[in-house]
Amino acid sequence: MKDAEKMGKSVPLNTLERTVLLLGLLPKEGSFSNLKLVRLLREELSFTEEENRALQFRTENQMIMWNTISLVNKETGDVVKGTDQVLLAMARKDPEAFEVKPACPEKEIYCGETMETLVIKALKDLDKAEKITEDHYSLYEKFMEGHEE
């Protein structure tokens, strides 16, 4: 099969979408071949060291939180640690010293036919059980386009 005929899709995913897939939407059990593919997709969805430094994942009130911006010290190139509020306040106070960037831009993820089918099935199951949340909304739009019944 030629590359142009490959099944599946390439999807730009933001931090929330990657996290939702990693922590709950992908199946935890199934056939060996499917779990092997799930493992490979999890690796692609996972965050790099650089992304982890910029996002500064943390748990607050039993919720996973992360920064949406990254503040870089222009003189040293170091990423400043702190919440978005603290980082924005620092940037406003001394804009010459800091560069504000998005913490983690969207990442283009290739989701093969089998993984796309598993994600669609999980979303359909949540929808049927009326368990779709706002966290699933953008994933639903990205994966279900053309798959509505």
C-alpha positions in Angstrom: 0.0 0.0 0.0 1.4 3.4 -0.9 1.8 6.1 1.7 -0.9 8.2 0.1 -3.3 5.3 0.6 -2.5 4.8 4.3 -5.6 4.6 6.5 -6.0 6.6 9.7 -5.4 10.3 10.1 -3.0 12.9 11.3 -4.5 15.0 14.0 -3.1 18.2 15.7 -3.6 17.7 19.5 -3.2 20.2 22.3 -2.1 19.4 25.8 -5.6 18.7 27.1 -6.4 16.4 24.2 -3.1 14.5 24.6 -3.7 14.2 28.4 -7.3 12.9 28.0 -6.2 10.3 25.5 -3.2 9.3 27.7 -5.1 9.1 31.0 -8.5 7.7 30.1 -9.7 7.3 26.6 -7.2 4.8 25.2 -8.1 1.2 26.1 -6.2 -0.5 29.0 -7.0 -4.0 27.8 -7.6 -5.8 24.5 -5.8 -8.0 22.0 -2.0 -8.2 22.2 -1.7 -6.5 18.7 -4.0 -3.7 19.7 -2.2 -3.1 23.0 1.1 -3.0 21.2 -0.4 -0.2 19.0 -1.8 1.6 22.0 1.6 1.5 23.6 3.2 3.1 20.5 0.4 5.8 20.4 0.9 6.5 24.1 4.6 7.1 23.4 3.8 9.5 20.6 1.3 11.3 22.9 3.7 11.5 25.8 5.4 14.8 26.7 9.1 15.4 26.1 11.4 16.7 28.8 11.2 20.2 27.2 7.4 20.1 27.1 7.3 18.9 30.8 9.6 21.8 31.8 7.4 24.3 30.0 4.1 22.9 31.1 5.1 22.4 34.8 2.5 19.7 35.5 1.2 19.6 39.0 -1.8 18.4 41.0 -4.1 20.9 42.6 -7.3 19.8 44.4 -7.0 16.3 42.9 -6.8 17.8 39.4 -3.9 17.7 37.0 -2.9 21.3 36.1 -0.4 22.8 33.7 0.8 26.1 32.4 -0.5 27.5 29.1 2.4 29.9 28.8 6.1 29.5 29.3 8.3 32.4 30.5 11.9 32.4 29.4 14.6 34.5 31.0 16.1 36.3 28.0 19.5 36.6 29.6 20.0 33.0 30.7 17.5 31.1 28.5 16.1 29.4 31.6 12.4 28.6 31.8 11.0 30.3 34.9 8.9 28.2 37.3 5.5 29.3 38.5 1.9 29.3 37.6 0.5 31.2 34.6 -0.6 34.1 36.9 2.8 34.5 38.5 4.5 34.2 35.1 2.3 36.8 33.5 2.8 39.2 36.5 6.6 38.8 36.1 6.4 39.4 32.3 4.3 42.6 32.8 6.6 43.9 35.5 9.8 43.4 33.4 9.0 42.8 29.8 12.6 43.4 28.7 13.8 40.5 30.8 11.4 37.8 29.8 9.9 36.2 26.7 6.4 34.8 26.9 5.7 31.8 24.7 3.0 29.2 24.5 4.0 26.4 26.9 3.3 23.7 24.4 2.0 24.1 20.9 -0.2 21.5 19.3 1.5 18.3 18.2 0.6 16.5 15.0 -0.1 12.9 15.9 -0.6 10.2 13.4 -3.3 7.8 14.5 -3.4 4.7 12.4 -6.6 3.0 11.3 -6.8 0.6 14.3 -6.1 3.3 16.8 -8.5 5.7 15.1 -11.2 3.0 15.3 -10.5 2.4 19.0 -10.7 6.1 19.8 -13.9 6.5 17.8 -15.4 3.5 19.7 -14.4 4.9 23.1 -16.0 8.3 22.1 -19.2 6.6 20.8 -19.4 4.6 24.0 -19.1 7.7 26.2 -21.6 9.5 24.1 -24.1 6.6 24.2 -23.7 6.5 28.0 -24.1 10.3 28.1 -20.6 10.6 29.8 -19.0 13.0 27.3 -17.5 16.0 29.2 -16.1 19.3 28.0 -12.6 17.6 28.1 -13.8 15.3 25.4 -15.5 17.9 23.2 -12.6 18.9 20.9 -11.4 15.2 20.6 -15.0 14.3 19.6 -15.0 17.0 16.9 -11.6 15.9 15.6 -12.2 12.2 15.5 -15.9 11.8 14.8 -16.0 14.0 11.7 -17.4 11.8 9.0 -18.2 9.0 11.6 -21.5 10.2 13.0 -24.3 7.7 12.8 
